[in-house]
Amino acid sequence: MTRTLAIDCATEACSVALFDEGNLIAGNWRAIGRGHAEQLVPMIASLPERGRASRIAVDIGPGSFTGIRVGLAAAKALALAWNAEVVGYGALALVAAMARARAGVGSIEVAMTGGHGEWFVQRFAADGAALTYPASLSPEQAAAQSAAAIVCGSQAEALQGLRGANGEALALLPDARQFALLDTSALIADPHPAYGRGPDARLPASPMLSGVAA
């Protein structure tokens, strides 16, 4: 039985999920804002068999500098303990896939909270293919170039208001329980952080993972 543990703490949400061949076994999602290092490990440990899997998928961003590092550190430490494969995926790609599953066909623009008042923005085709690279833009810049039928993400309603266009706005945050919506082409081998912009502060020490890897 091939299992995948999905870890997502790159934004103000923190979530984990355990899959068997794409079927969700168990998962948990919380909108916490801060404190990912304290929340993540207990959430993993609460999964069946403490989340043990042969593959670990982790959100690499863009998003919170600290949250991305916490997720990657946990994924790599557990992969070492379990002799598991680690793959990454983009926060904006997952949100786009969630919006596509909810709203159906149409081009999709993702707008997520960034740093210093900017938004992380990326556009996707109706089939899920990325049309642009993730960019950190001011709200005005994002609105000026927005043309998708569907806008989604934590800043979807704000973007919809600024651009004054028709279409659907879906307020969404990444959710590891929806990981199976991603196409395999969206997965990244040997993942590294995709912060979207430079760090704003020094990182705390990496979280302890005792109680999960055993």
C-alpha positions as a LaTeX table, in Angstrom:
\begin{tabular}{lrrr}
\hline
Residue & $x$ (\AA) & $y$ (\AA) & $z$ (\AA) \\
\hline
Met1 & 0.00 & 0.00 & 0.00 \\
Thr2 & 1.48 & 3.36 & $-1.13$ \\
Arg3 & 0.74 & 6.20 & 1.24 \\
Thr4 & 1.34 & 9.94 & 0.91 \\
Leu5 & 1.53 & 12.42 & 3.78 \\
Ala6 & 0.67 & 15.95 & 2.63 \\
Ile7 & 1.94 & 18.88 & 4.71 \\
Asp8 & 0.77 & 22.45 & 4.13 \\
Cys9 & 1.79 & 25.33 & 6.38 \\
Ala10 & 3.03 & 27.92 & 3.86 \\
Thr11 & 0.19 & 30.37 & 4.56 \\
Glu12 & $-1.95$ & 31.40 & 7.52 \\
Ala13 & $-3.55$ & 27.93 & 7.35 \\
Cys14 & $-1.94$ & 24.75 & 8.65 \\
Ser15 & $-3.09$ & 21.36 & 7.40 \\
Val16 & $-2.02$ & 17.74 & 7.08 \\
Ala17 & $-3.54$ & 14.76 & 5.30 \\
Leu18 & $-2.80$ & 11.10 & 4.77 \\
Phe19 & $-3.67$ & 9.43 & 1.45 \\
Asp20 & $-3.70$ & 5.86 & 0.19 \\
Glu21 & $-3.32$ & 5.82 & $-3.61$ \\
Gly22 & $-5.03$ & 9.22 & $-3.86$ \\
Asn23 & $-7.84$ & 8.36 & $-1.44$ \\
Leu24 & $-8.02$ & 10.48 & 1.69 \\
Ile25 & $-7.61$ & 8.44 & 4.87 \\
Ala26 & $-7.58$ & 11.29 & 7.39 \\
Gly27 & $-6.70$ & 14.96 & 7.60 \\
Asn28 & $-6.94$ & 18.16 & 9.58 \\
Trp29 & $-7.06$ & 21.86 & 8.61 \\
Arg30 & $-6.78$ & 24.92 & 10.83 \\
Ala31 & $-6.60$ & 28.64 & 10.11 \\
Ile32 & $-4.07$ & 29.66 & 12.73 \\
Gly33 & $-2.24$ & 32.71 & 11.39 \\
Arg34 & 0.94 & 32.03 & 13.37 \\
Gly35 & 2.40 & 29.18 & 15.41 \\
His36 & 2.87 & 26.61 & 12.64 \\
Ala37 & 5.90 & 25.08 & 14.35 \\
Glu38 & 3.87 & 24.37 & 17.48 \\
Gln39 & 0.79 & 23.09 & 15.63 \\
Leu40 & 2.24 & 21.02 & 12.78 \\
Val41 & 3.92 & 18.14 & 14.60 \\
Pro42 & 0.93 & 17.31 & 16.88 \\
Met43 & $-1.34$ & 17.43 & 13.82 \\
Ile44 & 0.86 & 14.90 & 12.01 \\
Ala45 & 1.10 & 12.72 & 15.10 \\
Ser46 & $-2.70$ & 12.62 & 15.37 \\
Leu47 & $-3.03$ & 10.91 & 11.97 \\
Pro48 & $-3.34$ & 7.11 & 11.69 \\
Glu49 & 0.04 & 5.46 & 12.35 \\
Arg50 & 1.28 & 8.97 & 13.19 \\
Gly51 & 1.18 & 9.89 & 9.52 \\
Arg52 & 3.79 & 7.39 & 8.42 \\
Ala53 & 4.02 & 7.25 & 4.61 \\
Ser54 & 6.35 & 6.26 & 1.79 \\
Arg55 & 5.96 & 9.69 & 0.15 \\
Ile56 & 5.73 & 13.13 & 1.73 \\
Ala57 & 4.35 & 16.08 & $-0.24$ \\
Val58 & 4.97 & 19.58 & 1.12 \\
Asp59 & 3.85 & 23.07 & 0.12 \\
Ile60 & 6.96 & 25.06 & $-0.90$ \\
Gly61 & 5.20 & 28.43 & $-1.25$ \\
Pro62 & 5.09 & 31.23 & $-2.01$ \\
Gly63 & 3.88 & 32.33 & 1.37 \\
Ser64 & 5.16 & 32.78 & 4.90 \\
Phe65 & 8.95 & 32.55 & 5.13 \\
Thr66 & 8.79 & 30.77 & 8.48 \\
Gly67 & 5.84 & 28.56 & 7.55 \\
Ile68 & 7.54 & 27.31 & 4.39 \\
Arg69 & 10.71 & 26.48 & 6.31 \\
Val70 & 8.77 & 24.69 & 9.05 \\
Gly71 & 6.95 & 22.51 & 6.51 \\
Leu72 & 10.08 & 21.62 & 4.56 \\
Ala73 & 12.07 & 20.88 & 7.72 \\
Ala74 & 9.34 & 18.55 & 8.97 \\
Ala75 & 9.01 & 16.81 & 5.60 \\
Lys76 & 12.75 & 16.22 & 5.22 \\
Ala77 & 13.21 & 15.04 & 8.81 \\
Leu78 & 10.35 & 12.56 & 8.55 \\
Ala79 & 11.54 & 11.38 & 5.14 \\
Leu80 & 14.93 & 10.62 & 6.64 \\
Ala81 & 13.37 & 8.73 & 9.55 \\
Trp82 & 10.95 & 6.79 & 7.34 \\
Asn83 & 13.17 & 6.40 & 4.25 \\
Ala84 & 10.45 & 8.19 & 2.31 \\
Glu85 & 10.42 & 10.24 & $-0.90$ \\
Val86 & 9.82 & 14.00 & $-0.63$ \\
Val87 & 8.05 & 16.03 & $-3.32$ \\
Gly88 & 6.95 & 19.64 & $-3.33$ \\
Tyr89 & 4.02 & 21.56 & $-4.77$ \\
Gly90 & 3.12 & 25.23 & $-5.10$ \\
Ala91 & 0.65 & 26.93 & $-2.78$ \\
Leu92 & $-0.95$ & 28.81 & $-5.65$ \\
Ala93 & $-1.24$ & 25.66 & $-7.78$ \\
Leu94 & $-3.15$ & 23.88 & $-5.01$ \\
Val95 & $-5.51$ & 26.82 & $-4.48$ \\
Ala96 & $-6.14$ & 26.95 & $-8.25$ \\
Ala97 & $-6.92$ & 23.22 & $-8.29$ \\
Met98 & $-9.33$ & 23.67 & $-5.37$ \\
Ala99 & $-11.08$ & 26.53 & $-7.20$ \\
Arg100 & $-11.30$ & 24.51 & $-10.42$ \\
Ala101 & $-12.91$ & 21.60 & $-8.53$ \\
Arg102 & $-15.48$ & 23.97 & $-7.03$ \\
Ala103 & $-16.22$ & 26.35 & $-9.89$ \\
Gly104 & $-15.65$ & 24.21 & $-12.98$ \\
Val105 & $-14.13$ & 25.37 & $-16.24$ \\
Gly106 & $-12.60$ & 28.77 & $-16.85$ \\
Ser107 & $-9.27$ & 30.52 & $-16.46$ \\
Ile108 & $-8.24$ & 31.05 & $-12.84$ \\
Glu109 & $-6.28$ & 33.80 & $-11.12$ \\
Val110 & $-4.93$ & 33.17 & $-7.62$ \\
Ala111 & $-4.28$ & 36.10 & $-5.28$ \\
Met112 & $-2.81$ & 35.32 & $-1.88$ \\
Thr113 & $-1.59$ & 37.57 & 0.93 \\
Gly114 & 2.09 & 38.39 & 0.49 \\
Gly115 & 4.46 & 40.66 & 2.39 \\
His116 & 4.54 & 44.44 & 2.78 \\
Gly117 & 1.02 & 44.84 & 1.45 \\
Glu118 & 1.66 & 42.93 & $-1.76$ \\
Trp119 & $-0.12$ & 39.84 & $-3.08$ \\
Phe120 & 1.24 & 36.63 & $-4.56$ \\
Val121 & $-0.48$ & 36.28 & $-7.92$ \\
Gln122 & $-0.50$ & 33.56 & $-10.59$ \\
Arg123 & $-2.79$ & 32.73 & $-13.52$ \\
Phe124 & $-3.82$ & 29.23 & $-14.61$ \\
Ala125 & $-5.60$ & 27.91 & $-17.70$ \\
Ala126 & $-8.88$ & 26.02 & $-17.48$ \\
Asp127 & $-6.98$ & 22.72 & $-17.68$ \\
Gly128 & $-4.80$ & 23.66 & $-14.70$ \\
Ala129 & $-1.66$ & 24.58 & $-16.64$ \\
Ala130 & 0.22 & 27.57 & $-15.26$ \\
Leu131 & 0.08 & 30.56 & $-17.62$ \\
Thr132 & 2.38 & 32.81 & $-15.56$ \\
Tyr133 & 5.00 & 32.45 & $-12.88$ \\
Pro134 & 4.10 & 33.43 & $-9.31$ \\
Ala135 & 4.69 & 37.16 & $-8.81$ \\
Ser136 & 4.58 & 39.49 & $-5.82$ \\
Leu137 & 2.54 & 42.52 & $-6.90$ \\
Ser138 & 0.84 & 45.49 & $-5.36$ \\
Pro139 & $-2.97$ & 45.19 & $-5.31$ \\
Glu140 & $-3.16$ & 47.85 & $-8.03$ \\
Gln141 & $-0.72$ & 45.98 & $-10.27$ \\
Ala142 & $-2.58$ & 42.72 & $-9.72$ \\
Ala143 & $-5.92$ & 44.31 & $-10.62$ \\
Ala144 & $-4.51$ & 46.02 & $-13.71$ \\
Gln145 & $-3.42$ & 42.73 & $-15.27$ \\
Ser146 & $-6.20$ & 40.47 & $-13.97$ \\
Ala147 & $-8.36$ & 38.95 & $-16.68$ \\
Ala148 & $-9.34$ & 35.47 & $-15.45$ \\
Ala149 & $-12.94$ & 34.32 & $-15.24$ \\
Ile150 & $-12.42$ & 33.04 & $-11.68$ \\
Val151 & $-10.36$ & 34.67 & $-8.94$ \\
Cys152 & $-9.49$ & 32.73 & $-5.81$ \\
Gly153 & $-7.28$ & 32.83 & $-2.75$ \\
Ser154 & $-7.16$ & 34.80 & 0.47 \\
Gln155 & $-7.32$ & 38.09 & $-1.49$ \\
Ala156 & $-9.85$ & 36.97 & $-4.10$ \\
Glu157 & $-12.65$ & 39.25 & $-2.94$ \\
Ala158 & $-10.29$ & 42.23 & $-2.66$ \\
Leu159 & $-8.97$ & 41.61 & $-6.17$ \\
Gln160 & $-12.48$ & 41.25 & $-7.55$ \\
Gly161 & $-13.44$ & 44.55 & $-5.97$ \\
Leu162 & $-10.41$ & 46.37 & $-7.36$ \\
Arg163 & $-10.72$ & 45.11 & $-10.91$ \\
Gly164 & $-14.47$ & 45.72 & $-11.00$ \\
Ala165 & $-15.04$ & 42.81 & $-13.33$ \\
Asn166 & $-17.68$ & 40.15 & $-13.59$ \\
Gly167 & $-16.76$ & 36.64 & $-12.52$ \\
Glu168 & $-16.60$ & 34.48 & $-9.45$ \\
Ala169 & $-14.45$ & 35.17 & $-6.38$ \\
Leu170 & $-13.61$ & 32.25 & $-4.08$ \\
Ala171 & $-11.95$ & 32.95 & $-0.74$ \\
Leu172 & $-9.66$ & 29.93 & $-0.33$ \\
Leu173 & $-6.55$ & 28.92 & 1.59 \\
Pro174 & $-4.41$ & 25.85 & 0.76 \\
Asp175 & $-5.74$ & 22.62 & 2.25 \\
Ala176 & $-3.59$ & 19.47 & 2.37 \\
Arg177 & $-6.78$ & 17.39 & 2.33 \\
Gln178 & $-7.24$ & 18.53 & $-1.30$ \\
Phe179 & $-3.75$ & 17.45 & $-2.38$ \\
Ala180 & $-5.14$ & 14.70 & $-4.65$ \\
Leu181 & $-6.62$ & 17.39 & $-6.91$ \\
Leu182 & $-3.13$ & 18.23 & $-8.16$ \\
Asp183 & $-1.91$ & 16.62 & $-11.36$ \\
Thr184 & 1.36 & 14.73 & $-11.05$ \\
Ser185 & 2.93 & 17.31 & $-13.38$ \\
Ala186 & 2.54 & 19.86 & $-10.58$ \\
Leu187 & 4.79 & 17.89 & $-8.22$ \\
Ile188 & 8.41 & 18.96 & $-7.78$ \\
Ala189 & 11.24 & 16.54 & $-7.06$ \\
Asp190 & 13.94 & 17.65 & $-4.58$ \\
Pro191 & 11.82 & 20.62 & $-3.39$ \\
His192 & 13.29 & 23.91 & $-2.21$ \\
Pro193 & 11.59 & 26.99 & $-0.72$ \\
Ala194 & 9.78 & 29.35 & $-3.10$ \\
Tyr195 & 9.36 & 32.36 & $-0.84$ \\
Gly196 & 8.15 & 34.80 & $-3.49$ \\
Arg197 & 10.19 & 37.59 & $-1.86$ \\
Gly198 & 13.03 & 38.02 & 0.64 \\
Pro199 & 12.62 & 37.17 & 4.35 \\
Asp200 & 11.38 & 39.86 & 6.72 \\
Ala201 & 12.88 & 38.42 & 9.91 \\
Arg202 & 15.37 & 35.92 & 11.27 \\
Leu203 & 14.05 & 32.35 & 11.62 \\
Pro204 & 13.65 & 30.59 & 14.95 \\
Ala205 & 15.26 & 27.18 & 15.47 \\
Ser206 & 13.78 & 24.24 & 13.54 \\
Pro207 & 10.91 & 22.46 & 15.34 \\
Met208 & 11.55 & 19.26 & 17.22 \\
Leu209 & 10.01 & 16.20 & 15.63 \\
Ser210 & 10.23 & 13.74 & 18.48 \\
Gly211 & 7.06 & 11.72 & 18.97 \\
Val212 & 6.29 & 11.57 & 15.24 \\
Ala213 & 9.18 & 9.75 & 13.60 \\
Ala214 & 9.14 & 6.74 & 15.88 \\
\hline
\end{tabular}
